[in-house]
Structures are given as structure tokens and as C-alpha cells.
Amino acid sequence: VQLQASGGGAVQAGGSLRLSCAASGSTASSYTMGWFRQAPGKEREFVAAINWSGLATYYADSVKGRFTLSRDNNKNTVALQMNSLKPEDTAVYYCAAPRAIKVVPNPVEESYTYWGQGTQVTVSS
């Protein structure tokens, strides 16, 4: 599976951005997809994950209620809608997928094998 993240940019606090992750491969729609982020000087952290069908999602407490993850399996894309952005959301955002299909969405970075290239999100106060 190859992943391509896009949609980052700069926005003021309180604003919104929509990130997208396009997956290639014949079984791309069968993979759980996750988003992680890494701020300068910090370790990469889990943001959200969605299962293969789109019916199950998992969010970090820090983004719950502000971020929404969805997927379109016809297009092999996953979208992370980010609302009410805060300066602390500033980071490089990565989409990721585990090696096996139909893995339960989870926040464990080590369970994700395939990674996109990252897209920068900058939120100013």
C-alpha cells in the first residue's frame, strides 16, 4: 500500500483544514487507516484512526469533538476534517496503514507499517 497525504496549510486558531490521504493498491479499501502527527521537538503521536468499513473510529482525547475522520472506499481516500484548530495542533501530519487488512483501529504507532510522506499544518494564534 502506498499512501499520499495532502491538504495541509496555515490557518488561524479557530479555523479549519481538511487533510486527505490517498491509498493505492488493489486492497487499499480493506485497510484501517490512521493519522499521526509530530510537532517540532516532540515525538510522533496518534491523532485518529478509522476501520476499513468506515463504521468504527478512534480519536485521541486531544482532538475528540474537533476532528472527524471519514473514508470513501470508492476513491480509496481517507479525510481528516479538522475544526476549531488550536496552535497546539501545529505539526506534520502523517497517514498510516497497518500491514494486515481489517485491523481494529488503534493508537499504537508500531502497529502501522505503511506511512505517507507527511503534510504540514500550522495554526497561528
C-alpha positions as CSV (number, residue, x, y, z in Angstrom):
1,V,0.0,0.0,0.0
2,Q,1.3,3.4,-0.9
3,L,-0.1,6.5,0.9
4,Q,-0.1,10.1,-0.2
5,A,-1.2,12.8,2.2
6,S,-2.3,16.3,1.2
7,G,-4.3,19.3,2.3
8,G,-2.0,20.8,4.9
9,G,-1.6,24.6,5.2
10,A,-1.6,27.5,7.5
11,V,-4.7,28.7,9.3
12,Q,-5.5,30.9,12.3
13,A,-6.7,29.5,15.6
14,G,-10.4,28.5,15.4
15,G,-10.1,27.8,11.7
16,S,-10.5,24.5,9.8
17,L,-8.5,22.4,7.5
18,R,-9.2,19.1,5.7
19,L,-6.4,16.6,5.2
20,S,-6.7,13.8,2.7
21,C,-4.8,10.5,2.3
22,A,-5.0,8.6,-1.0
23,A,-4.1,4.9,-0.9
24,S,-3.0,2.9,-3.8
25,G,-3.2,-0.9,-4.2
26,S,-5.9,-3.3,-5.0
27,T,-6.8,-4.0,-1.4
28,A,-6.5,-0.4,-0.2
29,S,-10.1,-0.2,0.9
30,S,-9.6,-3.1,3.3
31,Y,-7.1,-1.3,5.5
32,T,-7.6,0.5,8.7
33,M,-6.2,4.0,8.2
34,G,-4.6,6.1,10.9
35,W,-3.4,9.7,11.3
36,F,-0.4,10.7,13.4
37,R,1.3,14.0,13.9
38,Q,4.7,15.2,15.0
39,A,5.3,18.7,16.4
40,P,8.8,20.2,16.4
41,G,10.9,18.7,19.2
42,K,8.2,16.2,20.1
43,E,7.6,12.5,19.5
44,R,5.0,11.5,16.9
45,E,1.6,11.0,18.5
46,F,-1.7,9.3,17.4
47,V,-4.5,11.5,16.2
48,A,-7.2,9.3,14.8
49,A,-8.0,6.0,13.1
50,I,-10.8,4.5,11.0
51,N,-11.6,0.9,10.2
52,W,-11.9,-0.5,6.7
53,S,-15.6,0.0,6.5
54,G,-15.6,3.5,8.0
55,L,-18.0,2.4,10.7
56,A,-15.5,2.5,13.6
57,T,-13.3,5.4,14.5
58,Y,-10.9,6.1,17.3
59,Y,-9.7,9.6,18.3
60,A,-7.1,10.9,20.7
61,D,-8.6,12.8,23.6
62,S,-6.9,16.0,22.4
63,V,-8.8,16.1,19.1
64,K,-12.1,14.4,20.1
65,G,-15.0,16.6,19.2
66,R,-13.0,18.8,16.9
67,F,-11.6,16.3,14.3
68,T,-13.7,13.9,12.2
69,L,-12.3,11.0,10.2
70,S,-14.1,9.6,7.2
71,R,-13.3,7.5,4.2
72,D,-14.5,6.9,0.6
73,N,-13.6,3.4,-0.4
74,N,-14.7,4.0,-4.0
75,K,-11.9,6.5,-4.2
76,N,-9.5,4.9,-1.8
77,T,-9.3,8.1,0.2
78,V,-9.5,9.0,3.9
79,A,-10.3,12.5,5.0
80,L,-9.5,14.2,8.3
81,Q,-11.7,17.2,8.9
82,M,-10.1,19.4,11.5
83,N,-12.2,22.2,13.1
84,S,-11.6,24.6,15.9
85,L,-7.9,24.3,15.3
86,K,-5.5,25.3,18.1
87,P,-1.9,26.4,17.9
88,E,-1.0,23.1,19.7
89,D,-2.3,21.3,16.6
90,T,0.6,22.6,14.7
91,A,2.6,19.6,13.4
92,V,3.4,17.5,10.4
93,Y,0.6,15.1,9.9
94,Y,1.1,11.6,8.6
95,C,-1.4,9.0,7.4
96,A,-0.6,5.4,8.0
97,A,-1.8,1.8,7.5
98,P,-1.0,-1.5,9.2
99,R,0.5,-4.4,7.3
100,A,-2.6,-6.6,7.6
101,I,-6.1,-5.8,6.4
102,K,-9.1,-5.2,8.6
103,V,-7.0,-4.5,11.8
104,V,-9.0,-2.9,14.6
105,P,-8.3,0.9,14.7
106,N,-5.8,1.6,17.4
107,P,-3.4,4.3,18.6
108,V,-0.3,2.1,18.7
109,E,2.3,3.6,16.2
110,E,4.2,0.3,16.0
111,S,1.1,-1.5,14.5
112,Y,1.3,0.7,11.4
113,T,3.6,-0.3,8.7
114,Y,2.9,2.0,5.7
115,W,3.3,5.7,6.0
116,G,2.6,8.7,3.8
117,Q,5.1,11.5,3.4
118,G,3.5,13.9,5.8
119,T,1.8,17.3,5.3
120,Q,2.4,20.4,7.4
121,V,-0.3,22.0,9.4
122,T,0.4,25.4,11.0
123,V,-2.1,27.1,13.3
124,S,-1.3,30.6,14.4
125,S,-2.7,32.3,17.5
